[in-house]
Amino acid sequence: MRRASRFLPVLLLPAALLAVDRSKPPAAGEPRPFRMPATTKLVLGNGLPVTVAEMREVPVVSAVLVVKSGAAVDPPSRHGLAWLVAELLDEGAAGRDALALDDAISVLGARLTTRATWDGSSVSLSVPASRFPEALALMADVAVRPDFPEKELTRVRKETFAALLAARSDPDEIARRALLLGVFGKSHRYGAPLGGDARTLSAIGVADVRSFHSARYRPGNAALVVAGDVTAASLAPLLERTFGSWEAGATASAAVPAPKGLATRRVLLVDKPGAEQSALRAGLVGPPRATPDLPVLEVVNTLLGGSFTSRLNDNLRERHGWTYGAYSYFDTRKVGGLFAVATDVETAVTADAVSEIVKELQRIRTPAPPAEVDRARRYYALGLPKEVETTGQVAARLADSALNGLPDGYWEDLVARALAADGKALQAAARARIDPGVLSVVVVGDRAKVEAPLRALKLGDLTVATLDEVMGAPPPE
């Protein structure tokens, strides 16, 4: 019987490896350019604009049809209509029911999704290049010829009611909705959930769904993007055959008013008796999507709360140990959006955490040390190229450009613009867009334990809201 040797082999390491300084992390590499593929612009006979990006390396094609109408144009008594239309697009189209349509898509190895945002609605497709013509025809059926069966509307609404009921027990969901109400108020569409509530969804019928689709889903109010293993020359006749019969028609228009921010800081407290922790949100009206200083603001946000090493996370998590994580973000839209801070903390430190958040928002408006500025802009710039690695990512960026009217060269300039943002530029952008004096602060927690400490902060008027005031009435059984 052989015995294992008592002596282990000595691993000889190169001298250069042994000399590595492990007392500090390695330096990051140089940011790479944000390279988008060249594009070709087409216009179909019915007026539908098309952007084609040829990416021949992998035999895959991605396509996005974006309609320039979303939840922002929902009628006041029908909030959630745009979202519901998008949900129902693939629940039966051109005579196929939902199951038959799903089978037809699956057999092609394709993936088709539908969605609505505040500013637009979309149908997205990803498929092997060899099956693209057949999949594109199905995509056209879904976007242009949906059936909107009554039974599917009933089913989707019932499932949504179940989700709304569950959301009433979720502090983070309550806080998210309370923040919309606190920042935008009851009179603006942004102040209500994108998908509506039980009352507005109950009022929506099939006639409303079909009317919205007929008025908004038109070539003159849409754009098609195709990225992948295709050529513009061969694609043009295929697109005419597939989408050319889509009637142009008249496109309904509706101006969305720009949201107005608060004049003073306010605190909204939603009571959740017995809660062991508080869900904290703070926000204000943010910039529109096409704002020229958005790349600089993204660097500001990286410094403030857009990365694990950001100031908010370092303060609330690393130094104080109050939370698992704290972050901030800009949610931009065509006519203004949302800037928000989010975290959850133990009930006992609720007021202290709110105070620290406000301090960090004040500090971001002051000059930042050069090392912090350089780290933030490099972190942001280094992450940009990975956002255009796939056909789907490229199609999504081009669809964003079509929806928001972004100028040519917008994406290619992002890295350079981020790296050019110095400390003065960051401070100017922060002072212009982040004003803690008009902040809406939301706390979802145990009122009996957090109200008095919150009032002691003297941040502004404190209002206590009921669950129904924030979430709407419970959905029907």
Buried (B, 14 or more C-beta within 10 A) or exposed (E): EEEEEEEEEEEEEEEEEEEEEEEEEEEEEEBEEBEBBEBBEBEBEBBBBBBBBBBEEEEBBBBBBBBBBBBBBBBEEBBBBBBBBBBBBBBBBBEBBBEEBBEBBEEBEBBBBBBBBBBBBBBBBBBBBEBBBBBBBBBBBBBBBBBBBEEBBEBBBEEBBEEBBEBBEEBEBBBBBBBBBBBBBEEBBBBBBBBBBBBBBBBBEBEBBBBBBEBBBBBEBBBBBBBBBBEBEEBBEBBBEBBBEBEBBEBBEEEBEEBEBBEEBBBBBBBBEEBEBBBBBBBBBBBBBBBEBBBBBBBBBBBBBBBEBBBBBBBBBEEBEBBEEBBBBBEBBBBBBBBBBBBBBBBBBBBBBBBBBBEBBEBBBEEBEEEBBBBBBBBBBBBBBEBBEBBBBBBBBBBBBBBBEBEEEBBEBBBEBBBEBBBEBBBBBBEBBBBBBBBBBBBBBBBEBBBEBBEEBEBBEBEEBEBEBBBBEBBEE
